[in-house]
């Protein structure tokens, strides 16, 4: 898992001179709430199909235990970099990187979705680019030649072209304007693919990951100004956003409510594991543990927004949004009741 994801593991309503009305706050909260649920739901079911692929990243007990330490180091490093280097150039470099990364993620996500737009009368061709890694080695006649040691390829079909064109257009739009809609397209794609390809192979590893990040958030959000400072300075598509002044300025609003991708991806990885566990039990049409985890996340996220608006908090830790203790206790209860 990319440690930079942890930078925005904070739910934040930006404090400005803009006076948000109850209607605008409700609208922004509802939109962010729905944006959070989508990647978890679709990413979990995509992970079910991808669980046997070789390119899945497995979170071991060691990596789960070490992640809060690695994330803390990354967070502190970024904080120090912002102290000594111009923010503009840092964000320019970061956004160039995420534009490329996000475009690749959107190509993978949208190419399959947009295939229905290609008429059946169009001939579907396969295009393939191969890459090989070779080293110099002796041949049978003691001469030196090139020996292939690794190879990879990139493939696409004619039916993928609409999705590729759309993804590239969004990537360029994001890099050129940083518009919140383009940001959300990139962030949504990254979240879905992260949940799809990052795999928890044991329940205890999920508990280690969530528990470690519970204390990580408490320390960096409430104990120091580091998390909030970095979150305000780093402009990257690692958050969902929606303008709180949408009812006034529409799509050109400037005052944003945001939800960090860490608040979506980390619980999503855990919930995706529960879905795979449901499938492994081979019960007919049963997704008990997946639904339990999903509902627990919904309750935790609702609690976050209610507390945030009730106390007018500038930021709320993922310890609330993921609702770690309730989340895990509910799963333990169901496991105990079903003798599993």
C-alpha positions as CSV (number, residue, x, y, z in Angstrom):
1,X,0.0,0.0,0.0
2,X,1.3,3.4,-0.9
3,X,2.2,5.3,2.4
4,X,1.2,8.6,0.8
5,X,-2.4,7.4,1.0
6,X,-2.2,7.8,4.8
7,X,-1.5,11.5,4.4
8,X,-5.2,12.3,3.9
9,X,-6.6,9.7,6.4
10,X,-8.6,12.6,7.9
11,X,-12.1,13.8,7.4
12,X,-12.0,17.5,7.2
13,X,-14.4,20.4,6.7
14,X,-12.2,23.4,5.7
15,X,-12.6,26.4,8.0
16,X,-13.0,29.6,6.0
17,X,-15.0,32.8,6.1
18,X,-17.7,31.1,4.0
19,X,-20.8,30.6,6.1
20,X,-22.3,27.3,5.1
21,X,-26.1,26.9,5.4
22,X,-27.6,23.7,6.9
23,X,-28.8,22.8,3.3
24,X,-25.3,23.2,1.8
25,X,-23.8,21.2,4.7
26,X,-26.4,18.4,4.3
27,X,-25.8,18.3,0.5
28,X,-22.0,18.1,0.8
29,X,-22.3,15.4,3.5
30,X,-24.7,13.3,1.5
31,X,-22.6,13.4,-1.6
32,X,-19.4,12.5,0.3
33,X,-21.2,9.7,2.0
34,X,-22.3,8.2,-1.3
35,X,-18.9,8.7,-2.9
36,X,-17.4,6.8,0.0
37,X,-19.7,3.8,-0.3
38,X,-19.3,3.3,-4.1
39,X,-15.6,2.3,-4.2
40,X,-16.0,-0.1,-1.2
41,X,-19.0,-1.9,-2.7
42,X,-17.6,-2.2,-6.3
43,X,-14.0,-2.7,-5.2
44,X,-15.0,-5.6,-2.9
45,X,-16.8,-7.4,-5.7
46,X,-14.0,-6.8,-8.1
47,X,-11.6,-8.2,-5.5
48,X,-13.6,-11.4,-5.6
49,X,-12.8,-11.8,-9.3
50,X,-9.2,-10.7,-8.9
51,X,-8.3,-12.8,-5.8
52,X,-6.3,-15.4,-7.8
53,X,-4.3,-12.9,-9.9
54,X,-0.6,-12.8,-9.4
55,X,-0.4,-9.0,-9.2
56,X,-2.4,-8.8,-6.0
57,X,-0.6,-7.2,-3.1
58,X,-1.0,-9.3,0.0
59,X,-0.9,-7.6,3.4
60,X,1.0,-9.8,5.8
61,X,0.9,-9.6,9.6
62,X,4.3,-7.9,9.5
63,X,3.4,-5.3,6.9
64,X,0.1,-4.6,8.7
65,X,1.9,-4.0,12.0
66,X,4.6,-1.9,10.3
67,X,2.3,0.2,8.2
68,X,1.5,2.9,10.9
69,X,5.3,3.3,11.5
70,X,6.0,3.6,7.7
71,X,3.0,5.9,7.2
72,X,4.2,8.1,10.1
73,X,7.7,8.3,8.6
74,X,6.2,9.3,5.2
75,X,3.9,11.8,6.8
76,X,6.6,13.5,8.8
77,X,8.9,13.5,5.7
78,X,6.3,15.3,3.6
79,X,5.7,17.7,6.5
80,X,9.5,18.6,6.6
81,X,9.6,18.9,2.8
82,X,6.8,21.5,2.8
83,X,8.8,23.4,5.5
84,X,11.8,23.8,3.2
85,X,10.6,23.7,-0.4
86,X,8.0,25.9,-2.3
87,X,4.5,24.3,-2.0
88,X,3.8,25.2,-5.7
89,X,6.6,23.0,-7.1
90,X,5.9,20.1,-4.7
91,X,2.3,20.1,-5.8
92,X,3.2,20.4,-9.4
93,X,5.4,17.3,-9.2
94,X,2.9,15.4,-7.1
95,X,0.0,16.2,-9.5
96,X,2.0,15.2,-12.5
97,X,2.7,11.8,-10.9
98,X,-0.9,11.3,-9.8
99,X,-2.2,12.4,-13.3
100,X,-0.2,9.5,-14.8
101,X,-1.2,7.1,-12.1
102,X,-4.8,8.1,-12.1
103,X,-5.0,7.9,-15.9
104,X,-3.8,4.3,-15.7
105,X,-6.3,3.5,-13.0
106,X,-9.1,5.1,-15.0
107,X,-8.1,3.2,-18.2
108,X,-8.4,-0.1,-16.3
109,X,-11.7,0.8,-14.7
110,X,-13.5,2.6,-17.6
111,X,-12.2,0.6,-20.5
112,X,-14.4,-2.4,-19.5
113,X,-17.4,-0.1,-18.6
114,X,-17.4,1.7,-21.9
115,X,-17.2,-1.4,-24.1
116,X,-21.0,-1.3,-24.6
117,X,-20.6,2.0,-26.5
118,X,-18.7,0.2,-29.4
119,X,-21.2,-1.0,-32.1
120,X,-21.2,-4.7,-32.7
121,X,-20.5,-4.0,-36.4
122,X,-17.0,-2.7,-35.5
123,X,-14.4,-5.4,-35.8
124,X,-12.7,-6.0,-32.5
125,X,-8.9,-6.3,-32.8
126,X,-6.3,-7.0,-30.1
127,X,-3.3,-4.7,-29.9
128,X,-0.3,-5.8,-27.9
129,X,3.0,-4.1,-26.9
130,X,5.6,-6.4,-25.4
131,X,8.5,-5.5,-23.2
132,X,11.5,-7.8,-22.4
133,X,14.4,-7.6,-20.1
134,X,17.6,-9.4,-21.4
135,X,21.1,-9.9,-20.1
136,X,24.3,-10.8,-22.0
137,X,25.1,-14.5,-21.7
138,X,27.2,-17.1,-23.4
139,X,25.5,-19.2,-26.1
140,X,26.3,-22.8,-26.9
141,X,29.1,-21.9,-29.3
142,X,30.8,-19.7,-26.5
143,X,29.7,-16.5,-28.2
144,X,27.9,-13.7,-26.3
145,X,24.2,-13.1,-27.0
146,X,21.1,-11.7,-25.3
147,X,19.1,-14.0,-23.0
148,X,15.6,-13.0,-22.1
149,X,15.1,-13.1,-18.3
150,X,11.8,-11.3,-17.9
151,X,8.9,-10.1,-20.1
152,X,5.7,-8.2,-19.8
153,X,3.1,-6.9,-22.2
154,X,0.3,-4.3,-22.5
155,X,-2.8,-5.3,-24.3
156,X,-6.0,-3.5,-25.4
157,X,-8.9,-4.2,-27.7
158,X,-10.8,-2.0,-30.1
159,X,-13.6,-2.0,-27.6
160,X,-11.4,-0.4,-25.0
161,X,-10.8,2.7,-27.0
162,X,-13.8,4.8,-25.7
163,X,-12.7,4.1,-22.1
164,X,-9.1,4.9,-22.9
165,X,-10.0,8.2,-24.6
166,X,-12.3,9.2,-21.6
167,X,-9.6,8.3,-19.1
168,X,-6.9,10.3,-20.8
169,X,-9.2,13.3,-21.2
170,X,-10.0,13.3,-17.5
171,X,-6.3,12.9,-16.6
172,X,-5.4,15.9,-18.7
173,X,-8.4,17.9,-17.3
174,X,-7.3,17.1,-13.8
175,X,-3.6,18.1,-14.3
176,X,-4.6,21.3,-16.1
177,X,-7.4,22.6,-13.8
178,X,-7.4,20.5,-10.6
179,X,-11.2,20.7,-10.9
180,X,-13.0,18.8,-8.1
181,X,-15.0,16.6,-10.5
182,X,-11.8,15.4,-12.3
183,X,-10.2,15.0,-8.8
184,X,-13.1,12.7,-7.8
185,X,-12.8,10.6,-11.0
186,X,-9.1,10.0,-10.3
187,X,-9.6,9.4,-6.6
188,X,-12.6,7.1,-7.2
189,X,-10.6,5.0,-9.6
190,X,-7.6,4.7,-7.3
191,X,-9.8,3.7,-4.4
192,X,-11.6,1.0,-6.4
193,X,-8.4,-0.5,-7.7
194,X,-6.7,-0.3,-4.3
195,X,-9.5,-2.3,-2.7
196,X,-9.5,-4.7,-5.6
197,X,-5.7,-5.5,-5.6
198,X,-4.7,-5.1,-1.9
199,X,-5.5,-8.3,-0.2
200,X,-5.8,-9.2,3.5
201,X,-5.3,-12.9,3.8
202,X,-6.1,-13.2,7.5
203,X,-8.7,-11.6,9.8
204,X,-6.0,-10.9,12.4
205,X,-4.0,-8.9,9.8
206,X,-7.1,-6.7,9.2
207,X,-7.5,-6.1,13.0
208,X,-3.8,-5.2,13.2
209,X,-4.1,-2.8,10.3
210,X,-7.2,-1.1,11.6
211,X,-6.0,-1.1,15.2
212,X,-2.6,0.4,14.3
213,X,-4.2,3.2,12.3
214,X,-6.6,3.9,15.1
215,X,-3.7,5.0,17.3
216,X,-1.9,6.5,14.3
217,X,-4.8,8.9,13.7
218,X,-5.2,9.8,17.3
219,X,-1.6,10.8,17.6
220,X,-1.1,12.7,14.3
221,X,-4.5,14.3,14.1
222,X,-5.1,15.3,17.7
223,X,-1.6,15.2,19.2
224,X,0.3,17.2,16.6
225,X,-0.5,19.8,13.8
226,X,1.4,17.6,11.3
227,X,-1.6,15.8,9.7
228,X,-3.7,18.9,9.3
229,X,-0.8,21.0,8.0
230,X,0.1,18.4,5.3
231,X,-3.6,17.9,4.4
232,X,-4.0,21.6,3.8
233,X,-0.8,21.9,1.9
234,X,-0.8,18.8,-0.3
235,X,-3.0,19.2,-3.4
236,X,-3.4,15.6,-4.8
237,X,-6.3,13.3,-5.8
238,X,-6.1,11.3,-2.6
239,X,-9.4,12.6,-1.3
240,X,-13.1,13.0,-2.4
241,X,-14.3,16.5,-2.4
242,X,-17.5,18.5,-2.9
243,X,-18.1,22.2,-2.8
244,X,-19.9,23.4,0.3
245,X,-20.9,26.5,-1.7
246,X,-22.4,24.4,-4.5
247,X,-25.9,25.9,-4.0
248,X,-24.3,29.4,-4.6
249,X,-21.6,28.8,-7.1
250,X,-22.5,25.4,-8.6
251,X,-19.7,23.5,-10.2
252,X,-17.3,26.4,-9.7
253,X,-17.5,26.3,-5.9
254,X,-14.2,26.9,-4.0
255,X,-15.1,26.0,-0.4
256,X,-14.7,22.2,-0.1
257,X,-15.7,19.5,2.2
258,X,-13.3,16.6,1.8
259,X,-13.0,12.9,2.8
260,X,-9.6,11.3,2.6
261,X,-9.1,8.1,0.6
262,X,-7.6,6.4,3.6
263,X,-11.1,6.6,5.2
264,X,-12.4,4.6,2.3
265,X,-9.5,2.3,1.2
266,X,-8.4,0.9,4.5
267,X,-11.9,-0.1,5.7
268,X,-12.7,-1.2,2.2
269,X,-9.8,-3.7,2.1
270,X,-11.1,-5.2,5.4
271,X,-14.7,-5.4,4.0
272,X,-13.4,-7.0,0.7
273,X,-11.7,-9.7,2.8
274,X,-15.1,-10.4,4.5
275,X,-16.7,-10.9,1.1
276,X,-14.1,-13.4,0.1
277,X,-14.5,-15.1,3.4
278,X,-18.3,-15.4,2.7
279,X,-17.6,-16.9,-0.7
280,X,-15.1,-19.4,0.8
281,X,-17.8,-20.7,3.2
282,X,-19.8,-21.7,0.0
283,X,-23.2,-20.9,1.5
284,X,-25.9,-20.3,-1.0
285,X,-26.5,-16.6,-1.6
286,X,-25.0,-15.6,1.8
287,X,-22.9,-12.5,2.3
288,X,-23.5,-12.2,6.0
289,X,-20.0,-11.0,7.0
290,X,-19.7,-8.6,4.1
291,X,-23.0,-7.0,4.8
292,X,-22.1,-6.8,8.5
293,X,-18.9,-5.0,7.8
294,X,-20.5,-2.8,5.2
295,X,-23.3,-1.8,7.5
296,X,-20.8,-1.1,10.4
297,X,-18.9,1.2,8.1
298,X,-22.1,3.0,7.1
299,X,-23.0,3.5,10.8
300,X,-19.4,4.7,11.6
301,X,-19.4,7.2,8.7
302,X,-22.8,8.5,9.6
303,X,-21.6,8.9,13.2
304,X,-18.6,10.9,11.9
305,X,-20.7,13.4,10.0
306,X,-23.2,13.8,12.8
307,X,-20.4,14.4,15.4
308,X,-18.5,16.7,13.0
309,X,-21.5,18.9,12.4
310,X,-22.7,18.8,16.0
311,X,-19.4,20.0,17.4
312,X,-18.3,22.0,14.3
313,X,-15.0,20.0,14.3
314,X,-12.4,21.0,11.7
315,X,-11.3,17.4,11.4
316,X,-12.4,14.0,12.7
317,X,-10.1,11.0,13.0
318,X,-10.7,7.9,11.0
319,X,-11.1,6.3,14.4
320,X,-14.6,7.6,14.1
321,X,-15.2,7.2,10.4
322,X,-14.0,3.6,10.3
323,X,-15.6,3.0,13.8
324,X,-12.9,0.4,14.4
325,X,-14.1,-1.0,17.8
326,X,-17.7,-1.4,16.8
327,X,-16.7,-2.7,13.4
328,X,-14.6,-5.5,14.8
329,X,-16.8,-6.3,17.8
330,X,-19.8,-6.8,15.4
331,X,-17.8,-9.2,13.2
332,X,-16.5,-11.1,16.3
333,X,-20.1,-11.4,17.5
334,X,-21.3,-12.9,14.2
335,X,-18.3,-15.3,14.1
336,X,-19.1,-16.5,17.6
337,X,-22.8,-16.9,16.9
338,X,-22.0,-19.0,13.8
339,X,-19.2,-21.0,15.4
340,X,-16.7,-19.8,12.8
